[in-house]
Amino acid sequence: MFTQNDIEKLSELVKVTVDETEKERLAGMLSQTAEYMDMLNELNTDHIEPTYQVTGLTNVFQTDNLNKTLTQEEVLSNSAHHSKDMIQTEGVFDRE
Amino acid sequence: MKKELCFLTLQEAINKLKSKEITSIDLVSSCIERINEVEGNVKAFVTLTTDQAIADAISADKLIAERGEEVFEEFPLLGIPYALKDNFSTKGILTTASSKMLENYIPPFESTVSQKLNDAGAILLGKTNMDAFAHGSSSETSDFKKTANPWDLKRVPGGSSGGSAAAVSANMCIFAIGSETAGSIRGPASWCGVTGFKPSYGRVSRYGVVAMASSTDQPGPLCKTMWDAAFIMNLISGKDINDSTTVENVVPNYTNTNYSELTIGIPKSYFEIEMDEEVKRLSFEFIEKLKQLGFKTKEIDLISPKYSIGVYTIIQRSEVSSNLARLDGIRYGLDRSNFGFEAKKRMILGSHVLSSGFHDKYYTKAQKVRTLIIKDFANAFKEVDLIIAPTMPITALEFGEGEKNPLFGEMMDILHEGSAISGLCAISLPIGFSKGLPVGGQLIATRLDEEKLAFAGIKYQENTHFHKEFPKEII
């Protein structure tokens, strides 16, 4: 079960805003979804290893060659604000 | 004559270009004319690149005139117009993934798949609409427009590659590219009456594709025939240094396969779920037809697909919340207040199942059940070469129906999720019509066994006509 408080807390973790209507809708919807997730408990998974990826590939390395890469101009081309060669962001720490 | 060229299959178009019966500019113009005629109703495209397409067609014709038929050895798709799902990055061309978040994003690089197609001489007509960030199975979660099913404009095309499927079905292009996480190629192929090819995870590079769930995302073609899809697979498959999950395995020639005997498994549990009676009947006809064509069949047991819903939901939401965390509006795109409801819903659930206290209960549990499902398929494939099932449990829904169920997409994709999280390959073929709407049937093969799918699909279509039907009244 998800409460509207759960949704609010989770939305802060995800860094999105949800309004009151969305909160109510999401609490209902996700509670329904949880029923399907809980259904997995019907299956015994003792001594079963989890699978995180299916390729079986391990330690994939690139050959140590110089490859073509993006130019500084290209990298900056989509940033909302940039100055000289740097992307500008809002300050993270308060300065007193 | 010229007007009808957009109806050509890829195979026909290549042959006619080679023999100089038609020119690329004729072919491209015919598709553009068709787009102008039906796009107002179908709404398959987010961005059109038709001006560039005309310029490219002129260059293609010049090359063909200069070098003759031999030029197709170097450029097998020379002069062929195609449509690309809008989650493939295209250098200098808007790439939104149908989300407001990326409404201004112009990638400075090209996805591997579109690069390979461009290198083969294919001509981009435009970027197709989809569920925003591929979150959905109807294409209705697009932040920009609702694509209609060309067979019935009141209905959805399926999703998330709905724009690509609709564009092929409505003959606005010769072929299209989509991507699938669990059902996003097979589903819309089925509902729009076209052929969809979902490759094994690792077969086709994901480089430059806006990520949804990275452990199952796979690009693949949506085409008018199985031969066409197999031909595109020849060109887009293979190891890519920019995607470390692609495999080294040699890419076979999918248009030239031969098997003397193949056994098809019929999973009882896949036919026991709630589904439309007509879909079920046509699926059994599909099986009968394959039997007539010399395929052997065998009943098999597979874990009920109902468990795949939970496993897939947990894994996919987790990966979505992680992948979308990078969107901060600083380096590209808009800020996080622009996420749509569906993306918020998925990220919130994803962060919940990954948080301490719930991680073992949900995330690890799901990955363990994933192991069970993989082993279950592996056991089945010891006895059979292919597994058969309906693609979708019902035919295309009317607009708005999906919103009524919070797990709409997951329920619609119930017959895709198990094979998707196991990294298997599959195709969806048109197998008939129910009340005028197309029905698809799917074949699933084990990892990297795409050749068998291509063989069975091509053989089936040599002996059936369903793939040749196209919606008549779109205007």
Contacts between the chains, C-beta under 8 A, distances in Angstrom:
chain1	res1	chain2	res2	distance
A	2	B	352	7.9
A	6	B	352	7.6
A	7	B	348	6.5
A	10	B	348	4.5
A	10	B	351	5.7
A	10	B	352	5.5
A	11	B	344	7.2
A	11	B	348	6.0
A	13	B	351	5.1
A	13	B	355	7.5
A	14	B	321	6.4
A	14	B	325	7.9
A	14	B	344	7.3
A	14	B	347	4.5
A	14	B	348	5.6
A	14	B	351	5.2
A	15	B	336	5.5
A	16	B	336	5.5
A	16	B	337	7.6
A	16	B	339	5.5
A	16	B	344	5.0
A	16	B	347	6.7
A	16	B	348	7.7
A	17	B	337	6.3
A	18	B	344	6.3
A	18	B	348	7.9
A	22	B	341	6.5
A	22	B	344	7.2
A	25	B	341	8.0
A	26	B	344	7.6
A	26	B	345	6.0
A	26	B	348	6.5
A	28	B	406	7.7
A	29	B	345	6.6
A	29	B	406	3.5
A	30	B	345	7.3
A	30	B	348	7.1
A	30	B	349	5.6
A	30	B	352	7.6
A	30	B	406	7.4
A	32	B	406	5.2
A	32	B	407	7.0
A	33	B	313	6.3
A	33	B	349	6.5
A	33	B	406	5.7
A	33	B	407	5.8
A	36	B	309	4.9
A	36	B	310	4.5
A	36	B	313	6.3
A	36	B	407	6.4
A	36	B	410	7.4
A	37	B	310	4.7
A	37	B	313	6.3
A	37	B	314	5.8
A	37	B	353	7.4
A	37	B	362	5.8
A	37	B	366	7.7
A	38	B	310	7.6
A	39	B	306	7.0
A	39	B	307	6.5
A	39	B	309	7.8
A	39	B	310	5.2
A	40	B	307	6.3
A	40	B	310	4.7
A	40	B	311	6.6
A	40	B	314	8.0
A	40	B	365	5.4
A	40	B	366	6.5
A	40	B	369	5.2
A	41	B	365	7.5
A	42	B	307	7.7
A	43	B	303	7.8
A	43	B	307	6.3
A	43	B	369	5.6
A	43	B	372	6.4
A	45	B	365	6.5
A	45	B	368	3.9
A	45	B	369	6.2
A	45	B	371	7.8
A	45	B	372	6.8
A	48	B	368	4.6
A	48	B	371	5.2
A	48	B	372	6.3
A	49	B	368	7.2
A	49	B	371	5.9
A	50	B	364	5.5
A	50	B	367	3.4
A	50	B	368	4.9
A	50	B	370	7.2
A	50	B	371	6.3
A	51	B	367	5.7
A	51	B	368	8.0
A	51	B	370	4.8
A	51	B	371	4.6
A	51	B	374	6.0
A	52	B	215	6.9
A	52	B	367	6.0
A	53	B	215	5.5
A	53	B	245	7.1
A	54	B	201	5.5
A	54	B	202	7.6
A	54	B	215	7.2
A	54	B	374	7.0
A	54	B	421	7.9
A	54	B	422	6.4
A	54	B	423	3.4
A	54	B	447	7.2
A	55	B	201	6.7
A	55	B	202	4.6
A	55	B	245	5.5
A	55	B	247	6.2
A	55	B	423	7.1
A	57	B	202	7.6
A	57	B	244	7.3
A	57	B	245	6.7
A	57	B	247	7.0
A	60	B	244	4.0
A	60	B	245	7.9
A	62	B	241	5.7
A	62	B	244	8.0
A	63	B	241	7.7
A	67	B	241	7.7
A	70	B	108	5.4
A	70	B	109	6.5
A	74	B	108	3.6
A	74	B	109	7.7
A	75	B	108	7.0
A	75	B	331	7.9
A	77	B	106	7.0
A	77	B	108	5.7
A	78	B	104	7.6
A	78	B	105	5.9
A	78	B	106	6.5
A	78	B	108	7.4
A	78	B	331	6.5
A	78	B	332	3.5
A	78	B	333	7.3
A	79	B	330	6.6
A	79	B	331	5.4
A	79	B	332	6.8
A	80	B	329	6.1
A	80	B	330	6.7
A	87	B	330	6.1
A	87	B	331	6.1
A	89	B	330	5.1
